[in-house]
């Protein structure tokens, strides 16, 4: 178990030179796919899941529009890859064992995501608590939030109230028991 934690930390290490060399969307795609997540590019229906099949083309041609991190090993350490992404409208975090409150805080403080992110799903991420969910209030353009199977959420009513107050236009769907 320790070995996998170490290996996943290696996969999440941010390579700032790589971001400079290939652009934020390509570098983030490589990080996400290396960690087992999927990405979908603007103007495309198909999810990209094969690291070796990443599309090539002129710098900046492929812009990440959606991230599906189901069963992936993404962790806080790699979240600097998200900074340069300007077109991400949806993110799904499902069964992500390394996602915790600090990750959600970091997500909500990412300036580009504050502008672009419209839909967020957080499902079966056992290390997420009320604190992490409340931190999402900085995602001011968020239109839809789905929360399911989050045992760390203990103050459901208070958390929902804080989010509804901060984000009055948010459609909030809950499956928490």
MIDOKOL-596523 format. One line per field, with one value per residue (C-alpha): residue number from 1; residue in three letters; x, y, z. Coordinates in steps of 0.001 Angstrom, whole numbers, m for minus. Layout:
<zamars>
seq = NUM / ...
type = Ala / ...
u = X / ...
v = Y / ...
w = Z / ...
</zamars>
This chain:
<zamars>
seq = 1 / 2 / 3 / 4 / 5 / 6 / 7 / 8 / 9 / 10 / 11 / 12 / 13 / 14 / 15 / 16 / 17 / 18 / 19 / 20 / 21 / 22 / 23 / 24 / 25 / 26 / 27 / 28 / 29 / 30 / 31 / 32 / 33 / 34 / 35 / 36 / 37 / 38 / 39 / 40 / 41 / 42 / 43 / 44 / 45 / 46 / 47 / 48 / 49 / 50 / 51 / 52 / 53 / 54 / 55 / 56 / 57 / 58 / 59 / 60 / 61 / 62 / 63 / 64 / 65 / 66 / 67 / 68 / 69 / 70 / 71 / 72 / 73 / 74 / 75 / 76 / 77 / 78 / 79 / 80 / 81 / 82 / 83 / 84 / 85 / 86 / 87 / 88 / 89 / 90 / 91 / 92 / 93 / 94 / 95 / 96 / 97 / 98 / 99 / 100 / 101 / 102 / 103 / 104 / 105 / 106 / 107 / 108 / 109 / 110 / 111 / 112 / 113 / 114 / 115 / 116 / 117 / 118 / 119 / 120 / 121 / 122 / 123 / 124 / 125 / 126 / 127 / 128 / 129 / 130 / 131 / 132 / 133 / 134 / 135 / 136 / 137 / 138 / 139 / 140 / 141 / 142 / 143 / 144 / 145 / 146 / 147 / 148 / 149 / 150 / 151 / 152 / 153 / 154 / 155 / 156 / 157 / 158 / 159 / 160 / 161 / 162 / 163 / 164 / 165 / 166 / 167 / 168 / 169 / 170 / 171 / 172 / 173 / 174 / 175 / 176 / 177
type = Unk / Unk / Unk / Unk / Unk / Unk / Unk / Unk / Unk / Unk / Unk / Unk / Unk / Unk / Unk / Unk / Unk / Unk / Unk / Unk / Unk / Unk / Unk / Unk / Unk / Unk / Unk / Unk / Unk / Unk / Unk / Unk / Unk / Unk / Unk / Unk / Unk / Unk / Unk / Unk / Unk / Unk / Unk / Unk / Unk / Unk / Unk / Unk / Unk / Unk / Unk / Unk / Unk / Unk / Unk / Unk / Unk / Unk / Unk / Unk / Unk / Unk / Unk / Unk / Unk / Unk / Unk / Unk / Unk / Unk / Unk / Unk / Unk / Unk / Unk / Unk / Unk / Unk / Unk / Unk / Unk / Unk / Unk / Unk / Unk / Unk / Unk / Unk / Unk / Unk / Unk / Unk / Unk / Unk / Unk / Unk / Unk / Unk / Unk / Unk / Unk / Unk / Unk / Unk / Unk / Unk / Unk / Unk / Unk / Unk / Unk / Unk / Unk / Unk / Unk / Unk / Unk / Unk / Unk / Unk / Unk / Unk / Unk / Unk / Unk / Unk / Unk / Unk / Unk / Unk / Unk / Unk / Unk / Unk / Unk / Unk / Unk / Unk / Unk / Unk / Unk / Unk / Unk / Unk / Unk / Unk / Unk / Unk / Unk / Unk / Unk / Unk / Unk / Unk / Unk / Unk / Unk / Unk / Unk / Unk / Unk / Unk / Unk / Unk / Unk / Unk / Unk / Unk / Unk / Unk / Unk / Unk / Unk / Unk / Unk / Unk / Unk
u = 0 / 2836 / 4510 / 1374 / 1070 / 4649 / 4156 / 967 / 2815 / 5388 / 2595 / 1220 / 4493 / 4100 / 6568 / 6514 / 8965 / 6613 / 3705 / 5839 / 6941 / 3607 / 1016 / m1317 / m3949 / m1477 / 481 / m2731 / m3963 / m754 / m1049 / m4708 / m4316 / m1170 / m3277 / m6114 / m8546 / m10225 / m10400 / m12702 / m11629 / m13673 / m15544 / m15142 / m17589 / m15102 / m13324 / m9549 / m8312 / m5177 / m2036 / m198 / m3101 / m3060 / m3760 / m948 / m1219 / m403 / 224 / m3072 / m5317 / m6853 / m8515 / m9757 / m13492 / m14310 / m12453 / m13687 / m11433 / m13349 / m11049 / m8037 / m5091 / m5097 / m4055 / m3474 / 150 / m816 / m3464 / m1064 / m1748 / m5276 / m4121 / m3754 / m6957 / m9456 / m12180 / m13070 / m16849 / m17300 / m15386 / m16359 / m14511 / m15686 / m13971 / m10858 / m9114 / m6652 / m9243 / m9675 / m10818 / m7568 / m8121 / m11590 / m10288 / m7528 / m10046 / m12295 / m9371 / m8226 / m9059 / m9729 / m12036 / m13923 / m14815 / m15347 / m16565 / m20321 / m20806 / m19127 / m19830 / m18240 / m19097 / m17693 / m14666 / m14288 / m11866 / m14150 / m15874 / m18204 / m15173 / m14236 / m17781 / m18239 / m14972 / m16682 / m18588 / m15819 / m16871 / m19287 / m20336 / m21103 / m24586 / m24814 / m23302 / m23974 / m22871 / m23249 / m21898 / m19717 / m19530 / m17346 / m20238 / m21695 / m23519 / m25539 / m28188 / m25669 / m23375 / m26252 / m27499 / m24059 / m23739 / m27274 / m26637 / m23315 / m24507 / m28240 / m28395 / m26768 / m28755 / m27706 / m28445 / m27767 / m27635 / m26142 / m27133
v = 0 / 2387 / 1622 / 2571 / 5800 / 6639 / 5721 / 7778 / 10738 / 10375 / 10365 / 13564 / 15482 / 18677 / 19230 / 23008 / 22804 / 20398 / 22827 / 25565 / 23299 / 21770 / 24100 / 23641 / 21484 / 18943 / 18776 / 18392 / 15698 / 13748 / 14073 / 13073 / 10068 / 8935 / 8916 / 6941 / 9792 / 10584 / 13893 / 15199 / 18010 / 20954 / 20070 / 16298 / 13714 / 10927 / 10613 / 10334 / 7477 / 6199 / 8079 / 6797 / 7888 / 11519 / 13654 / 15684 / 18877 / 22532 / 23815 / 24699 / 22907 / 20529 / 22271 / 20153 / 20650 / 17793 / 15622 / 12265 / 11216 / 8051 / 5572 / 7761 / 8470 / 12258 / 14046 / 17554 / 17496 / 17513 / 20225 / 22889 / 21289 / 22728 / 26343 / 26960 / 25221 / 27798 / 25668 / 23032 / 23049 / 19723 / 17598 / 14253 / 12995 / 9471 / 6899 / 9065 / 7881 / 10781 / 13548 / 15404 / 18816 / 20518 / 19353 / 20886 / 24104 / 24216 / 23501 / 26339 / 28786 / 28090 / 31334 / 29761 / 27133 / 29841 / 31239 / 28084 / 25246 / 24659 / 21064 / 19158 / 15678 / 14313 / 10674 / 8117 / 10171 / 9069 / 11778 / 14694 / 16459 / 19430 / 21744 / 20695 / 21002 / 24451 / 25561 / 25098 / 28355 / 30168 / 28450 / 31285 / 30064 / 26525 / 25578 / 21945 / 20068 / 16391 / 14936 / 11236 / 8668 / 11059 / 9617 / 12526 / 14953 / 15182 / 18539 / 18069 / 20737 / 23419 / 22641 / 22776 / 26029 / 27680 / 26592 / 27709 / 31084 / 31594 / 30165 / 30931 / 29707 / 26359 / 23201 / 20941 / 17225 / 15149 / 11424 / 11478 / 9093
w = 0 / 828 / m2478 / m4417 / m2472 / m3354 / m7014 / m7238 / m5722 / m8507 / m11125 / m9586 / m9508 / m11524 / m14357 / m14878 / m17781 / m19531 / m19059 / m20662 / m23510 / m24565 / m23035 / m20090 / m21808 / m23181 / m19909 / m17878 / m20293 / m19784 / m15987 / m15893 / m18200 / m16361 / m13181 / m14781 / m15503 / m18831 / m20678 / m23373 / m25658 / m26817 / m30010 / m29538 / m28181 / m27497 / m24172 / m24413 / m22244 / m23943 / m22932 / m26010 / m28212 / m27132 / m30182 / m31614 / m33557 / m33225 / m29710 / m28068 / m30593 / m28061 / m25098 / m22184 / m21722 / m19335 / m16831 / m15568 / m12704 / m11782 / m9989 / m10710 / m8448 / m8877 / m5716 / m4418 / m5455 / m9159 / m9016 / m10336 / m13726 / m13528 / m13296 / m17025 / m18119 / m19392 / m20990 / m18381 / m17892 / m16111 / m13620 / m12147 / m9075 / m8313 / m6094 / m5857 / m2696 / m2663 / m3046 / 224 / 1451 / 440 / m3142 / m3268 / m1726 / m4336 / m7111 / m5980 / m5745 / m9319 / m11141 / m14540 / m13037 / m11135 / m14565 / m16633 / m14368 / m14689 / m13477 / m10684 / m9370 / m6206 / m5583 / m3146 / m2123 / 1481 / 2578 / 1680 / 4579 / 5009 / 4985 / 1441 / 123 / 1681 / 27 / m3347 / m2783 / m4691 / m7928 / m8662 / m12137 / m10972 / m12193 / m11082 / m8145 / m7475 / m4144 / m3425 / m958 / 1050 / 4573 / 5742 / 5405 / 8906 / 8863 / 5689 / 6351 / 7364 / 4441 / 1948 / 3464 / 3156 / m487 / m1398 / 186 / m1603 / m4941 / m5290 / m8924 / m8130 / m8849 / m5985 / m6166 / m3070 / m2439 / 1057 / 3810
</zamars>
